[in-house]
Amino acid sequence: MLKDKIKIALIQHSFKGDKKWTITYTIDLIQKACKNKVDLVVLQELHTSEYFCQIEDVKYFKYAREFEREIEIFSKVAKKNKVVLVSSLFEERTKGLYHNTAVVFDKDGSIAGKYRKMHIPDDPGFYEKFYFTPGDNEFSPISTSIGKLGILICWDQWYPESARLMALSGAEILIYPTAIGFDINDTKEEQNRQLNAWLGIQRGHAIANGVYVVAVNRVGCEKIKDSKINFWGNSFIFGPQGETIALASSNKDEIITKELDFNRIYEVRNMWPFLRDRRIEFYKNITKRFLT
C-alpha cells in the first residue's frame, strides 16, 4: 500500500529537436517540479528522443545503445532531487533485441524496477513492432519507498486485463507513459472520437479497479520523412471513481502537480466492492484468443 498521501508531478513536453537538448530540458522540468516537494515524477514515453516509430529505419536502433548512459543520468537526477522517478527509455537488452522500457528510480537513485512494454502496436505512424520485442515481465507492480506503482506503457492503455492484474497485485495507482496523437489527415470529428475513446478507456480502468490512473503524453507536431503526428497532450490524473483530478492542455509543455489521498481508495471500494463480487470461477475463457 502507498502511504496515505503523495504529491505527484506529471511532465508533458514536446521534442526539442535533438536528444541532448531534450534531456537537458527534461531535467530542468524535473528540478522545477521538485521545488514543490513532490514524491513522484512521471515522464512521457520515450522522452529522450523524437517518436522515431513513425517510420521503419534501422538507424534508430543506435538510440538503444545509450540505454545504460541514460539510466546513469536519470538515476543521478532522482537521487539529487530525492524523488521517485518514472522514466521511459529505449533498451538494448542484447545485440538485436530491444524493448520499450520504463525504468523506475527510487529516491536514492537505485533502480526500483523495470517494466518492458507488453502490447506492441503496428499501425501507420506507429510501427513499434519493427523496433520493440514484447516484454516478458508479469503485470506486477514495482515496489518503491512510496509504495507499489502499476507501471504500464501507452498501447497497454487499451487493455483492461493488464490494468486489472496490476490492481489485483496491489497497485493503487496505474501509470502510463504515453506517445499518442492525431493523423493530421483525420477530420476534427474523428480526432475528437479518438481522444474521447483514449480518455474513456482509462477512466474505466480507474472505476473498475478503484484506483488512481495517470497518463503522461507528449505534445507537439513531429515529422519524419512523409509521416507526421500531432501529439495530443491531455495528460491526466483520474481518481478511483473516474473523477478528473487534473487534465493538461493539448499543445503546451506543462508540469502538473497534485496531491493524491489514498484513503479515497478505501472509501470507493467499500462503497462499490467490485473486487468482492467478481465471479472468478467463470472467467477461465478470458485467456483464449476468441470463443467461436
Sequence and secondary structure as in RCSB ss.txt:
>XXXX:A:sequence
MLKDKIKIALIQHSFKGDKKWTITYTIDLIQKACKNKVDLVVLQELHTSEYFCQIEDVKYFKYAREFEREIEIFS
KVAKKNKVVLVSSLFEERTKGLYHNTAVVFDKDGSIAGKYRKMHIPDDPGFYEKFYFTPGDNEFSPISTSIGKLG
ILICWDQWYPESARLMALSGAEILIYPTAIGFDINDTKEEQNRQLNAWLGIQRGHAIANGVYVVAVNRVGCEKIK
DSKINFWGNSFIFGPQGETIALASSNKDEIITKELDFNRIYEVRNMWPFLRDRRIEFYKNITKRFLT
>XXXX:A:secstr
   SEEEEEEEE    SSHHHHHHHHHHHHHHHHTT  SEEE  TTTTS  GGGS  GGGGGGGGGHHHHHHHHH
HHHHHHT EEE  EEEEEETTEEEEEEEEE TTS EEEEEE  S  EETTEEGGGT     S S  EEETTEEEE
E  GGGGG HHHHHHHHHTT SEEEEEE  EEETTS HHHHHHHHHHHHHHHHHHHHHHT EEEEEE EEEEEET
TEEEEEE   EEE TTS EEEE  SSS EEEEEEEETHHHHHHHHHS TTTT  GGG GGGGSS   
